[in-house]
Structure formats: C-alpha cells, structure tokens
C-alpha cells in the first residue's frame, strides 16, 4: 500500500514534457523550465498543499489554458481574481484593526495599525486595477501641428494623391519665386523713367581780401 502511495506522489510531482524530433532532451527540458505556465505551476503547487497533492502536469495545462484565454481577449478570470483579492485584502484589513484594538501596549498597536493600513492600500490599488481592466482609458490620436516663429515652408503635397499632389508641389515651389520677380525686378530696374532733379544754383564770387588792410583783425 505504501509503495503505491509513493508511486502516486512521484507521478504527481513528475512533469511530462513533449520532445520534438529535431531537438535534444536537454533542449526540451530547458524550454519547459522557462515556460511561464511551468514555473507558475511549481510555485502554485508548493503553496497549495492544503488542497492535496495536485498533479503538476495537470496544473501546467490549466495555467496554459488560462493564459491562452487572456491572450484571446477573455479577461473574465482576471477580473474575478482581482475582485476576490480585493475582498481578501479587505478581510485582512479588518482583522488587523481588531488585533490593534485588542493590543495592550503601544508598539503592538502601532505594528497592527501599520500593517492594517498597508492591507487597505493594497485593496485600493487592486480595485483601481480592476476598474482599469473593466474600463480602459481611451487612446487619444493627436494630429501633427507645424508651428514655427518665423518663415516656414511645409510641403504636405506628398500626402495628396494624383494630379492634385503634383499641382500643390509646383505651387509651393514656384509661388515665392514669382513674387520676388514681380517686386524685386521693379525695384532694381535702372532703366525706369524718373523725374529730373535740378543742379545746385551757382554761388556768387567772394570779394578779394587785402591782407595788409585787414591785419588788425
């Protein structure tokens, strides 16, 4: 009887691994050890002794199925898990409050209150996560804005298809040049007719100065 129980325990702890024909046994074991479902199953099994000796392979298969459901967009199990965890943390919060009330010395009271508030904070964070899963935030799509403090040329002609794109590209390239030709040409044309400006009037001659007669000055 004991031998059968031993074999049953060994089979429960044994993980059956599928090996592909083109890979070695070591490679198959390495891939299995890195699978999230395998690593999670080992941890869950160690913390679930009160449920009996759970078969490891069955636990791996169930975790893999739950992960696939999430990948397919089914979050019902995740939402249920968060809701249950929030209730559990709330129960822990109230339990620690009662322990704090029954404390007879201040250090015990402070310790129980500190852990109670930690449980309350984790419960709040869990509920916020559940709300985010149920009602994800909308994604805002912002159009590009071209802003500059000075002259700027933005060529968006490539975004317009067909003949309109070619015409827009030509207008962006030729319009500034035509404006310069019309204004600068008129300003720089030296052959344009202008009004004549009169010459300076002739000045009257200055009288002769006698140096001897004006020496006392």
N, CA and C atoms as a LAMMPS dump frame, in Angstrom:
ITEM: TIMESTEP
0
ITEM: NUMBER OF ATOMS
651
ITEM: BOX BOUNDS ff ff ff
-5.0000000000000000e+02 5.0000000000000000e+02
-5.0000000000000000e+02 5.0000000000000000e+02
-5.0000000000000000e+02 5.0000000000000000e+02
ITEM: ATOMS id mol type element x y z
1 1 1 N 0.831 -1.197 0
2 1 2 C 0 0 0
3 1 3 C 0.862 1.242 0
4 2 1 N 1.902 1.261 0.857
5 2 2 C 2.798 2.408 0.949
6 2 3 C 3.549 2.603 -0.356
7 3 1 N 3.871 1.493 -1.044
8 3 2 C 4.592 1.585 -2.306
9 3 3 C 3.715 2.266 -3.354
10 4 1 N 2.425 1.953 -3.37
11 4 2 C 1.517 2.591 -4.326
12 4 3 C 1.391 4.088 -4.044
13 5 1 N 1.323 4.456 -2.748
14 5 2 C 1.241 5.878 -2.399
15 5 3 C 2.501 6.612 -2.832
16 6 1 N 3.649 5.959 -2.662
17 6 2 C 4.901 6.59 -3.069
18 6 3 C 4.935 6.805 -4.571
19 7 1 N 4.491 5.801 -5.326
20 7 2 C 4.452 5.942 -6.772
21 7 3 C 3.466 7.026 -7.19
22 8 1 N 2.334 7.141 -6.467
23 8 2 C 1.36 8.165 -6.783
24 8 3 C 1.925 9.568 -6.535
25 9 1 N 2.657 9.772 -5.438
26 9 2 C 3.274 11.058 -5.147
27 9 3 C 4.334 11.404 -6.178
28 10 1 N 5.114 10.406 -6.547
29 10 2 C 6.147 10.658 -7.55
30 10 3 C 5.534 11.052 -8.887
31 11 1 N 4.444 10.395 -9.278
32 11 2 C 3.804 10.733 -10.54
33 11 3 C 3.167 12.114 -10.49
34 12 1 N 2.697 12.519 -9.299
35 12 2 C 2.104 13.85 -9.165
36 12 3 C 3.16 14.943 -9.289
37 13 1 N 4.367 14.649 -8.829
38 13 2 C 5.452 15.631 -8.93
39 13 3 C 6.179 15.571 -10.267
40 14 1 N 5.865 14.587 -11.088
41 14 2 C 6.551 14.423 -12.36
42 14 3 C 5.857 15.252 -13.436
43 15 1 N 6.671 15.952 -14.219
44 15 2 C 6.147 16.766 -15.306
45 15 3 C 6.43 16.067 -16.629
46 16 1 N 5.38 15.791 -17.361
47 16 2 C 5.526 15.157 -18.668
48 16 3 C 5.792 16.236 -19.719
49 17 1 N 6.911 16.074 -20.426
50 17 2 C 7.356 17.082 -21.382
51 17 3 C 7.351 16.475 -22.774
52 18 1 N 6.78 17.183 -23.71
53 18 2 C 6.784 16.742 -25.107
54 18 3 C 8.091 17.179 -25.755
55 19 1 N 8.734 16.232 -26.422
56 19 2 C 10.017 16.499 -27.074
57 19 3 C 9.853 16.388 -28.586
58 20 1 N 10.24 17.436 -29.298
59 20 2 C 10.164 17.426 -30.759
60 20 3 C 11.25 16.533 -31.345
61 21 1 N 11.006 15.953 -32.502
62 21 2 C 12.011 15.05 -33.098
63 21 3 C 13.335 15.736 -33.415
64 22 1 N 13.323 17.05 -33.69
65 22 2 C 14.537 17.737 -34.091
66 22 3 C 15.262 18.427 -32.946
67 23 1 N 14.909 18.125 -31.684
68 23 2 C 15.584 18.751 -30.556
69 23 3 C 16.047 17.685 -29.569
70 24 1 N 17.072 18.044 -28.817
71 24 2 C 17.624 17.122 -27.841
72 24 3 C 16.795 17.144 -26.558
73 25 1 N 17.058 16.204 -25.689
74 25 2 C 16.351 16.141 -24.418
75 25 3 C 16.698 17.339 -23.546
76 26 1 N 17.962 17.745 -23.589
77 26 2 C 18.385 18.904 -22.792
78 26 3 C 17.666 20.17 -23.256
79 27 1 N 17.521 20.292 -24.582
80 27 2 C 16.815 21.459 -25.121
81 27 3 C 15.359 21.454 -24.698
82 28 1 N 14.696 20.318 -24.72
83 28 2 C 13.302 20.223 -24.32
84 28 3 C 13.127 20.56 -22.842
85 29 1 N 14.054 20.089 -22.007
86 29 2 C 13.983 20.407 -20.579
87 29 3 C 14.198 21.899 -20.331
88 30 1 N 15.114 22.518 -21.071
89 30 2 C 15.369 23.944 -20.906
90 30 3 C 14.157 24.773 -21.32
91 31 1 N 13.529 24.409 -22.424
92 31 2 C 12.336 25.127 -22.869
93 31 3 C 11.21 24.997 -21.849
94 32 1 N 11.044 23.806 -21.282
95 32 2 C 9.988 23.6 -20.292
96 32 3 C 10.257 24.395 -19.019
97 33 1 N 11.512 24.463 -18.617
98 33 2 C 11.845 25.183 -17.383
99 33 3 C 11.581 26.677 -17.503
100 34 1 N 11.622 27.213 -18.731
101 34 2 C 11.41 28.645 -18.941
102 34 3 C 9.97 28.988 -19.289
103 35 1 N 9.123 28.004 -19.456
104 35 2 C 7.721 28.291 -19.763
105 35 3 C 7.042 28.927 -18.556
106 36 1 N 6.314 30.039 -18.733
107 36 2 C 5.649 30.674 -17.59
108 36 3 C 4.665 29.747 -16.89
109 37 1 N 3.962 28.905 -17.64
110 37 2 C 2.997 28.002 -17.014
111 37 3 C 3.686 26.967 -16.129
112 38 1 N 4.867 26.513 -16.533
113 38 2 C 5.594 25.526 -15.723
114 38 3 C 6.118 26.17 -14.438
115 39 1 N 6.732 27.327 -14.554
116 39 2 C 7.276 27.994 -13.373
117 39 3 C 6.149 28.371 -12.407
118 40 1 N 5.029 28.848 -12.966
119 40 2 C 3.904 29.183 -12.105
120 40 3 C 3.297 27.964 -11.447
121 41 1 N 3.216 26.856 -12.174
122 41 2 C 2.629 25.641 -11.604
123 41 3 C 3.457 25.108 -10.446
124 42 1 N 4.768 25.176 -10.566
125 42 2 C 5.63 24.711 -9.465
126 42 3 C 5.388 25.545 -8.213
127 43 1 N 5.267 26.859 -8.381
128 43 2 C 5.041 27.74 -7.228
129 43 3 C 3.653 27.522 -6.637
130 44 1 N 2.632 27.454 -7.503
131 44 2 C 1.27 27.25 -7.011
132 44 3 C 1.155 25.928 -6.271
133 45 1 N 1.788 24.894 -6.772
134 45 2 C 1.715 23.587 -6.136
135 45 3 C 2.333 23.615 -4.739
136 46 1 N 3.427 24.362 -4.575
137 46 2 C 4.091 24.412 -3.271
138 46 3 C 3.243 25.169 -2.249
139 47 1 N 2.453 26.135 -2.717
140 47 2 C 1.623 26.91 -1.801
141 47 3 C 0.196 26.38 -1.722
142 48 1 N -0.064 25.236 -2.291
143 48 2 C -1.418 24.679 -2.291
144 48 3 C -1.449 23.288 -1.68
145 49 1 N -0.64 23.056 -0.688
146 49 2 C -0.592 21.74 -0.048
147 49 3 C -1.9 21.411 0.661
148 50 1 N -2.625 22.445 1.081
149 50 2 C -3.872 22.172 1.8
150 50 3 C -4.951 21.607 0.877
151 51 1 N -4.774 21.723 -0.431
152 51 2 C -5.73 21.159 -1.381
153 51 3 C -5.393 19.729 -1.773
154 52 1 N -4.341 19.179 -1.221
155 52 2 C -3.931 17.827 -1.57
156 52 3 C -2.728 17.845 -2.498
157 53 1 N -2.347 16.688 -2.936
158 53 2 C -1.182 16.546 -3.806
159 53 3 C -1.628 16.737 -5.254
160 54 1 N -1.545 17.977 -5.73
161 54 2 C -2.02 18.302 -7.079
162 54 3 C -1.01 17.798 -8.106
163 55 1 N -1.513 17.205 -9.159
164 55 2 C -0.632 16.71 -10.209
165 55 3 C -0.025 17.895 -10.97
166 56 1 N 1.267 17.896 -11.121
167 56 2 C 1.982 19.025 -11.705
168 56 3 C 1.63 19.225 -13.174
169 57 1 N 1.556 18.152 -13.925
170 57 2 C 1.259 18.275 -15.355
171 57 3 C -0.136 18.849 -15.587
172 58 1 N -1.112 18.401 -14.815
173 58 2 C -2.462 18.941 -14.943
174 58 3 C -2.5 20.418 -14.581
175 59 1 N -1.73 20.819 -13.579
176 59 2 C -1.681 22.214 -13.183
177 59 3 C -1.043 23.076 -14.275
178 60 1 N -0.001 22.555 -14.917
179 60 2 C 0.636 23.281 -16.025
180 60 3 C -0.343 23.472 -17.173
181 61 1 N -1.082 22.429 -17.508
182 61 2 C -2.049 22.524 -18.603
183 61 3 C -3.147 23.541 -18.299
184 62 1 N -3.609 23.587 -17.057
185 62 2 C -4.663 24.539 -16.699
186 62 3 C -4.153 25.976 -16.741
187 63 1 N -2.949 26.205 -16.247
188 63 2 C -2.384 27.555 -16.305
189 63 3 C -2.162 27.998 -17.749
190 64 1 N -1.727 27.08 -18.589
191 64 2 C -1.55 27.414 -20.003
192 64 3 C -2.88 27.768 -20.651
193 65 1 N -3.951 27.061 -20.286
194 65 2 C -5.268 27.364 -20.835
195 65 3 C -5.766 28.732 -20.369
196 66 1 N -5.502 29.082 -19.111
197 66 2 C -5.903 30.389 -18.607
198 66 3 C -5.121 31.505 -19.297
199 67 1 N -3.847 31.274 -19.532
200 67 2 C -3.039 32.277 -20.234
201 67 3 C -3.519 32.461 -21.669
202 68 1 N -3.905 31.386 -22.33
203 68 2 C -4.407 31.48 -23.698
204 68 3 C -5.728 32.261 -23.741
205 69 1 N -6.573 32.082 -22.737
206 69 2 C -7.831 32.826 -22.693
207 69 3 C -7.575 34.331 -22.601
208 70 1 N -6.581 34.712 -21.81
209 70 2 C -6.241 36.138 -21.714
210 70 3 C -5.699 36.643 -23.039
211 71 1 N -4.868 35.852 -23.695
212 71 2 C -4.331 36.25 -24.997
213 71 3 C -5.431 36.415 -26.034
214 72 1 N -6.493 35.642 -25.9
215 72 2 C -7.617 35.739 -26.831
216 72 3 C -8.59 36.853 -26.469
217 73 1 N -8.31 37.594 -25.394
218 73 2 C -9.157 38.718 -25.005
219 73 3 C -10.193 38.419 -23.945
220 74 1 N -10.205 37.214 -23.389
221 74 2 C -11.166 36.851 -22.353
222 74 3 C -10.557 37.182 -20.986
223 75 1 N -11.011 38.27 -20.367
224 75 2 C -10.462 38.713 -19.086
225 75 3 C -11.394 38.399 -17.917
226 76 1 N -12.35 37.517 -18.116
227 76 2 C -13.302 37.207 -17.048
228 76 3 C -12.589 36.615 -15.83
229 77 1 N -11.642 35.713 -16.068
230 77 2 C -10.93 35.082 -14.943
231 77 3 C -10.061 36.114 -14.231
232 78 1 N -9.413 36.992 -14.978
233 78 2 C -8.575 38.016 -14.354
234 78 3 C -9.417 38.986 -13.529
235 79 1 N -10.58 39.368 -14.03
236 79 2 C -11.456 40.258 -13.278
237 79 3 C -11.952 39.591 -12.006
238 80 1 N -12.313 38.326 -12.09
239 80 2 C -12.755 37.599 -10.896
240 80 3 C -11.632 37.49 -9.872
241 81 1 N -10.424 37.258 -10.356
242 81 2 C -9.276 37.149 -9.451
243 81 3 C -9.034 38.449 -8.702
244 82 1 N -9.09 39.581 -9.428
245 82 2 C -8.876 40.872 -8.779
246 82 3 C -9.967 41.185 -7.769
247 83 1 N -11.211 40.853 -8.111
248 83 2 C -12.308 41.102 -7.178
249 83 3 C -12.153 40.277 -5.897
250 84 1 N -11.782 39.014 -6.039
251 84 2 C -11.592 38.155 -4.866
252 84 3 C -10.415 38.634 -4.031
253 85 1 N -9.335 39.052 -4.684
254 85 2 C -8.177 39.552 -3.942
255 85 3 C -8.522 40.821 -3.168
256 86 1 N -9.332 41.689 -3.759
257 86 2 C -9.741 42.9 -3.048
258 86 3 C -10.541 42.553 -1.794
259 87 1 N -11.449 41.574 -1.895
260 87 2 C -12.203 41.146 -0.715
261 87 3 C -11.28 40.525 0.335
262 88 1 N -10.303 39.757 -0.111
263 88 2 C -9.368 39.131 0.825
264 88 3 C -8.551 40.178 1.562
265 89 1 N -8.074 41.18 0.832
266 89 2 C -7.312 42.254 1.47
267 89 3 C -8.175 43.065 2.423
268 90 1 N -9.441 43.243 2.088
269 90 2 C -10.342 43.945 2.992
270 90 3 C -10.563 43.153 4.273
271 91 1 N -10.669 41.822 4.147
272 91 2 C -10.801 40.976 5.344
273 91 3 C -9.551 41.064 6.216
274 92 1 N -8.373 41.082 5.566
275 92 2 C -7.129 41.216 6.315
276 92 3 C -7.052 42.565 7.016
277 93 1 N -7.512 43.608 6.348
278 93 2 C -7.517 44.946 6.943
279 93 3 C -8.363 44.978 8.218
280 94 1 N -9.573 44.43 8.149
281 94 2 C -10.443 44.427 9.324
282 94 3 C -9.89 43.542 10.436
283 95 1 N -9.28 42.411 10.076
284 95 2 C -8.68 41.53 11.091
285 95 3 C -7.562 42.243 11.844
286 96 1 N -6.712 42.963 11.104
287 96 2 C -5.607 43.672 11.752
288 96 3 C -6.108 44.83 12.608
289 97 1 N -7.202 45.454 12.202
290 97 2 C -7.783 46.508 13.036
291 97 3 C -8.262 45.957 14.378
292 98 1 N -8.897 44.786 14.335
293 98 2 C -9.345 44.166 15.582
294 98 3 C -8.165 43.775 16.463
295 99 1 N -7.083 43.302 15.837
296 99 2 C -5.888 42.974 16.62
297 99 3 C -5.282 44.231 17.234
298 100 1 N -5.322 45.329 16.487
299 100 2 C -4.798 46.578 17.035
300 100 3 C -5.651 47.058 18.213
301 101 1 N -6.953 46.911 18.109
302 101 2 C -7.825 47.333 19.204
303 101 3 C -7.585 46.513 20.472
304 102 1 N -7.234 45.241 20.279
305 102 2 C -7.002 44.374 21.439
306 102 3 C -5.593 44.491 21.997
307 103 1 N -4.717 45.239 21.34
308 103 2 C -3.34 45.363 21.803
309 103 3 C -3.306 46.113 23.125
310 104 1 N -2.408 45.684 24.013
311 104 2 C -2.313 46.291 25.337
312 104 3 C -1.149 47.262 25.453
313 105 1 N -0.199 47.192 24.563
314 105 2 C 0.949 48.1 24.607
315 105 3 C 1.013 48.857 23.283
316 106 1 N 1.629 50.033 23.345
317 106 2 C 1.664 50.9 22.181
318 106 3 C 2.429 50.308 20.998
319 107 1 N 3.583 49.664 21.165
320 107 2 C 4.284 49.099 19.999
321 107 3 C 3.448 48.089 19.225
322 108 1 N 2.694 47.233 19.948
323 108 2 C 1.842 46.274 19.25
324 108 3 C 0.718 46.988 18.494
325 109 1 N 0.146 48.008 19.147
326 109 2 C -0.914 48.76 18.489
327 109 3 C -0.406 49.413 17.2
328 110 1 N 0.76 50.036 17.268
329 110 2 C 1.327 50.685 16.084
330 110 3 C 1.64 49.672 14.986
331 111 1 N 2.167 48.508 15.351
332 111 2 C 2.502 47.489 14.356
333 111 3 C 1.249 46.985 13.644
334 112 1 N 0.2 46.67 14.407
335 112 2 C -1.029 46.18 13.782
336 112 3 C -1.679 47.259 12.907
337 113 1 N -1.661 48.503 13.361
338 113 2 C -2.239 49.583 12.576
339 113 3 C -1.441 49.807 11.289
340 114 1 N -0.121 49.712 11.368
341 114 2 C 0.702 49.9 10.173
342 114 3 C 0.403 48.84 9.131
343 115 1 N 0.314 47.58 9.55
344 115 2 C 0.01 46.506 8.594
345 115 3 C -1.437 46.589 8.107
346 116 1 N -2.33 47.057 8.964
347 116 2 C -3.728 47.205 8.54
348 116 3 C -3.845 48.252 7.435
349 117 1 N -3.144 49.359 7.586
350 117 2 C -3.194 50.401 6.561
351 117 3 C -2.499 49.948 5.275
352 118 1 N -1.495 49.117 5.38
353 118 2 C -0.879 48.552 4.175
354 118 3 C -1.867 47.666 3.422
355 119 1 N -2.588 46.848 4.168
356 119 2 C -3.595 45.994 3.521
357 119 3 C -4.686 46.84 2.878
358 120 1 N -5.079 47.922 3.567
359 120 2 C -6.094 48.801 2.993
360 120 3 C -5.592 49.454 1.711
361 121 1 N -4.318 49.867 1.686
362 121 2 C -3.755 50.488 0.487
363 121 3 C -3.668 49.489 -0.668
364 122 1 N -3.306 48.273 -0.39
365 122 2 C -3.262 47.244 -1.427
366 122 3 C -4.657 46.921 -1.944
367 123 1 N -5.644 46.953 -1.07
368 123 2 C -7.026 46.726 -1.509
369 123 3 C -7.461 47.831 -2.462
370 124 1 N -7.119 49.08 -2.133
371 124 2 C -7.458 50.197 -3.013
372 124 3 C -6.774 50.061 -4.37
373 125 1 N -5.469 49.695 -4.365
374 125 2 C -4.741 49.542 -5.624
375 125 3 C -5.325 48.412 -6.467
376 126 1 N -5.77 47.34 -5.814
377 126 2 C -6.371 46.221 -6.542
378 126 3 C -7.682 46.638 -7.2
379 127 1 N -8.482 47.424 -6.484
380 127 2 C -9.74 47.896 -7.063
381 127 3 C -9.487 48.861 -8.217
382 128 1 N -8.461 49.694 -8.111
383 128 2 C -8.122 50.585 -9.219
384 128 3 C -7.694 49.795 -10.453
385 129 1 N -6.921 48.742 -10.235
386 129 2 C -6.523 47.89 -11.353
387 129 3 C -7.732 47.217 -11.994
388 130 1 N -8.669 46.749 -11.164
389 130 2 C -9.884 46.13 -11.695
390 130 3 C -10.693 47.138 -12.516
391 131 1 N -10.782 48.369 -12.021
392 131 2 C -11.511 49.399 -12.761
393 131 3 C -10.835 49.702 -14.095
394 132 1 N -9.496 49.701 -14.115
395 132 2 C -8.772 49.958 -15.367
396 132 3 C -8.975 48.821 -16.365
397 133 1 N -9.082 47.58 -15.868
398 133 2 C -9.318 46.449 -16.76
399 133 3 C -10.734 46.502 -17.33
400 134 1 N -11.693 46.865 -16.484
401 134 2 C -13.084 46.928 -16.936
402 134 3 C -13.33 48.113 -17.867
403 135 1 N -12.686 49.239 -17.57
404 135 2 C -12.894 50.464 -18.358
405 135 3 C -11.535 51.034 -18.756
406 136 1 N -10.925 50.492 -19.795
407 136 2 C -9.606 51.004 -20.205
408 136 3 C -9.696 52.446 -20.662
409 137 1 N -8.622 53.196 -20.43
410 137 2 C -8.584 54.606 -20.803
411 137 3 C -8.578 54.741 -22.319
412 138 1 N -9.316 55.719 -22.853
413 138 2 C -9.329 55.908 -24.32
414 138 3 C -7.982 56.387 -24.818
415 139 1 N -7.666 55.992 -26.038
416 139 2 C -6.398 56.384 -26.656
417 139 3 C -6.64 57.635 -27.487
418 140 1 N -5.91 58.699 -27.204
419 140 2 C -6.064 59.964 -27.927
420 140 3 C -5.128 59.979 -29.13
421 141 1 N -5.688 60.328 -30.301
422 141 2 C -4.906 60.445 -31.528
423 141 3 C -4.752 61.933 -31.825
424 142 1 N -3.529 62.43 -31.748
425 142 2 C -3.233 63.843 -31.926
426 142 3 C -2.639 64.049 -33.304
427 143 1 N -3.233 64.977 -34.071
428 143 2 C -2.692 65.294 -35.383
429 143 3 C -1.452 66.166 -35.232
430 144 1 N -0.545 66.065 -36.211
431 144 2 C 0.689 66.818 -36.171
432 144 3 C 0.413 68.292 -36.445
433 145 1 N 1.012 69.168 -35.634
434 145 2 C 0.886 70.617 -35.813
435 145 3 C 2.258 71.187 -36.12
436 146 1 N 2.349 71.94 -37.224
437 146 2 C 3.601 72.569 -37.623
438 146 3 C 3.592 74.013 -37.148
439 147 1 N 4.399 74.33 -36.14
440 147 2 C 4.445 75.647 -35.53
441 147 3 C 5.876 76.152 -35.576
442 148 1 N 6.067 77.395 -36.014
443 148 2 C 7.401 77.982 -36.073
444 148 3 C 7.297 79.475 -35.839
445 149 1 N 8.34 80.069 -35.248
446 149 2 C 8.401 81.503 -35.015
447 149 3 C 9.204 82.148 -36.14
448 150 1 N 8.649 82.261 -37.297
449 150 2 C 9.369 82.823 -38.423
450 150 3 C 8.924 82.172 -39.716
451 151 1 N 9.61 82.498 -40.831
452 151 2 C 9.232 81.901 -42.126
453 151 3 C 9.366 80.389 -42.089
454 152 1 N 8.399 79.726 -42.663
455 152 2 C 8.398 78.27 -42.675
456 152 3 C 7.662 77.784 -43.906
457 153 1 N 8.214 76.777 -44.53
458 153 2 C 7.556 76.148 -45.678
459 153 3 C 7.309 74.695 -45.342
460 154 1 N 6.056 74.294 -45.338
461 154 2 C 5.662 72.922 -45.032
462 154 3 C 5.152 72.299 -46.306
463 155 1 N 5.804 71.264 -46.772
464 155 2 C 5.449 70.59 -48.014
465 155 3 C 4.661 69.34 -47.674
466 156 1 N 3.352 69.457 -47.732
467 156 2 C 2.479 68.311 -47.48
468 156 3 C 1.884 67.768 -48.766
469 157 1 N 2.502 68.121 -49.9
470 157 2 C 1.952 67.675 -51.174
471 157 3 C 2.027 66.17 -51.344
472 158 1 N 2.979 65.542 -50.674
473 158 2 C 3.128 64.089 -50.837
474 158 3 C 1.929 63.341 -50.294
475 159 1 N 1.192 63.984 -49.347
476 159 2 C 0.027 63.315 -48.768
477 159 3 C -1.187 63.381 -49.679
478 160 1 N -1.121 64.18 -50.775
479 160 2 C -2.249 64.299 -51.697
480 160 3 C -1.931 63.482 -52.934
481 161 1 N -2.81 62.623 -53.32
482 161 2 C -2.513 61.719 -54.427
483 161 3 C -2.873 62.298 -55.774
484 162 1 N -2.294 61.727 -56.849
485 162 2 C -2.677 62.054 -58.207
486 162 3 C -2.19 63.404 -58.658
487 163 1 N -2.993 64.025 -59.555
488 163 2 C -2.617 65.292 -60.174
489 163 3 C -2.627 66.409 -59.15
490 164 1 N -3.525 66.353 -58.173
491 164 2 C -3.592 67.396 -57.166
492 164 3 C -2.293 67.494 -56.394
493 165 1 N -1.672 66.359 -56.114
494 165 2 C -0.392 66.386 -55.403
495 165 3 C 0.69 67.06 -56.216
496 166 1 N 0.731 66.795 -57.536
497 166 2 C 1.743 67.428 -58.382
498 166 3 C 1.517 68.926 -58.469
499 167 1 N 0.247 69.361 -58.61
500 167 2 C -0.03 70.789 -58.696
501 167 3 C 0.305 71.5 -57.386
502 168 1 N -0.019 70.888 -56.279
503 168 2 C 0.307 71.506 -54.991
504 168 3 C 1.805 71.649 -54.816
505 169 1 N 2.56 70.615 -55.251
506 169 2 C 4.014 70.674 -55.135
507 169 3 C 4.588 71.785 -56.014
508 170 1 N 4.037 71.971 -57.235
509 170 2 C 4.53 73.021 -58.13
510 170 3 C 4.205 74.402 -57.568
511 171 1 N 3.011 74.572 -56.999
512 171 2 C 2.648 75.873 -56.444
513 171 3 C 3.541 76.257 -55.281
514 172 1 N 3.898 75.278 -54.425
515 172 2 C 4.763 75.565 -53.296
516 172 3 C 6.162 75.955 -53.732
517 173 1 N 6.612 75.42 -54.858
518 173 2 C 7.965 75.703 -55.313
519 173 3 C 8.064 76.978 -56.135
520 174 1 N 7.022 77.353 -56.92
521 174 2 C 7.13 78.474 -57.843
522 174 3 C 6.534 79.752 -57.305
523 175 1 N 5.602 79.692 -56.371
524 175 2 C 4.944 80.907 -55.907
525 175 3 C 5.915 81.911 -55.289
526 176 1 N 6.844 81.53 -54.397
527 176 2 C 7.765 82.513 -53.83
528 176 3 C 8.643 83.154 -54.896
529 177 1 N 9.097 82.392 -55.917
530 177 2 C 9.974 82.947 -56.94
531 177 3 C 9.248 83.989 -57.78
532 178 1 N 7.999 83.736 -58.144
533 178 2 C 7.246 84.694 -58.938
534 178 3 C 7.031 85.988 -58.175
535 179 1 N 6.803 85.918 -56.883
536 179 2 C 6.605 87.114 -56.084
537 179 3 C 7.868 87.965 -56.065
538 180 1 N 9.005 87.332 -55.94
539 180 2 C 10.275 88.073 -55.932
540 180 3 C 10.528 88.713 -57.275
541 181 1 N 10.214 88.033 -58.356
542 181 2 C 10.459 88.601 -59.681
543 181 3 C 9.623 89.851 -59.906
544 182 1 N 8.37 89.857 -59.437
545 182 2 C 7.5 90.995 -59.676
546 182 3 C 7.918 92.228 -58.872
547 183 1 N 8.319 92.022 -57.634
548 183 2 C 8.637 93.17 -56.783
549 183 3 C 10.087 93.598 -56.943
550 184 1 N 11.015 92.633 -56.858
551 184 2 C 12.428 92.994 -56.912
552 184 3 C 12.806 93.493 -58.287
553 185 1 N 12.179 92.968 -59.347
554 185 2 C 12.516 93.432 -60.687
555 185 3 C 12.185 94.893 -60.871
556 186 1 N 11.046 95.308 -60.349
557 186 2 C 10.67 96.707 -60.49
558 186 3 C 11.579 97.598 -59.662
559 187 1 N 12.014 97.11 -58.501
560 187 2 C 12.849 97.928 -57.658
561 187 3 C 14.26 98.069 -58.191
562 188 1 N 14.776 97.028 -58.83
563 188 2 C 16.153 97.026 -59.286
564 188 3 C 16.309 97.47 -60.732
565 189 1 N 15.26 97.823 -61.463
566 189 2 C 15.363 98.208 -62.87
567 189 3 C 15.877 99.638 -62.959
568 190 1 N 17.111 99.809 -63.462
569 190 2 C 17.712 101.129 -63.558
570 190 3 C 17.254 101.909 -64.75
571 191 1 N 16.575 101.308 -65.73
572 191 2 C 16.139 101.996 -66.938
573 191 3 C 14.786 102.641 -66.8
574 192 1 N 14.148 102.553 -65.663
575 192 2 C 12.822 103.142 -65.489
576 192 3 C 12.917 104.641 -65.493
577 193 1 N 11.883 105.32 -66.061
578 193 2 C 11.886 106.785 -66.163
579 193 3 C 11.708 107.405 -64.799
580 194 1 N 12.475 108.47 -64.516
581 194 2 C 12.411 109.175 -63.244
582 194 3 C 12.394 110.673 -63.494
583 195 1 N 11.876 111.451 -62.581
584 195 2 C 11.864 112.908 -62.701
585 195 3 C 13.263 113.476 -62.532
586 196 1 N 13.604 114.511 -63.386
587 196 2 C 14.941 115.125 -63.301
588 196 3 C 15.037 115.982 -62.069
589 197 1 N 16.203 115.988 -61.489
590 197 2 C 16.477 116.795 -60.303
591 197 3 C 17.369 117.951 -60.717
592 198 1 N 17.023 119.203 -60.414
593 198 2 C 17.819 120.357 -60.798
594 198 3 C 19.177 120.396 -60.142
595 199 1 N 20.174 121.004 -60.858
596 199 2 C 21.52 121.112 -60.293
597 199 3 C 21.567 122.196 -59.245
598 200 1 N 22.614 122.222 -58.466
599 200 2 C 22.77 123.229 -57.424
600 200 3 C 22.921 124.613 -58.062
601 201 1 N 22.341 125.692 -57.525
602 201 2 C 22.493 127.055 -58.078
603 201 3 C 23.923 127.544 -57.943
604 202 1 N 24.315 128.391 -58.936
605 202 2 C 25.683 128.914 -58.932
606 202 3 C 25.84 129.907 -57.765
607 203 1 N 26.978 129.846 -57.059
608 203 2 C 27.234 130.715 -55.922
609 203 3 C 27.899 132.012 -56.377
610 204 1 N 27.608 133.13 -55.734
611 204 2 C 28.241 134.423 -56.056
612 204 3 C 29.692 134.422 -55.649
613 205 1 N 30.602 135.068 -56.433
614 205 2 C 32.024 135.062 -56.071
615 205 3 C 32.281 135.862 -54.806
616 206 1 N 33.283 135.47 -54.065
617 206 2 C 33.667 136.144 -52.82
618 206 3 C 34.606 137.287 -53.144
619 207 1 N 34.42 138.448 -52.526
620 207 2 C 35.272 139.59 -52.764
621 207 3 C 36.704 139.356 -52.331
622 208 1 N 37.64 140.139 -52.935
623 208 2 C 39.066 139.993 -52.601
624 208 3 C 39.325 140.517 -51.21
625 209 1 N 40.254 139.896 -50.555
626 209 2 C 40.625 140.287 -49.196
627 209 3 C 42.034 140.842 -49.229
628 210 1 N 42.208 142.122 -48.722
629 210 2 C 43.542 142.744 -48.627
630 210 3 C 44.124 142.392 -47.282
631 211 1 N 45.136 141.625 -47.308
632 211 2 C 45.744 141.159 -46.065
633 211 3 C 46.36 142.291 -45.262
634 212 1 N 46.919 143.357 -45.961
635 212 2 C 47.549 144.432 -45.227
636 212 3 C 46.53 145.306 -44.552
637 213 1 N 45.406 145.592 -45.286
638 213 2 C 44.406 146.454 -44.692
639 213 3 C 43.634 145.798 -43.563
640 214 1 N 43.536 144.482 -43.618
641 214 2 C 42.79 143.765 -42.564
642 214 3 C 43.709 143.045 -41.592
643 215 1 N 44.86 143.52 -41.384
644 215 2 C 45.806 142.822 -40.494
645 215 3 C 45.448 142.9 -39.058
646 216 1 N 44.71 143.983 -38.646
647 216 2 C 44.381 144.055 -37.218
648 216 3 C 43.292 143.139 -36.779
649 217 1 N 42.668 142.494 -37.646
650 217 2 C 41.606 141.589 -37.282
651 217 3 C 42.118 140.293 -36.712
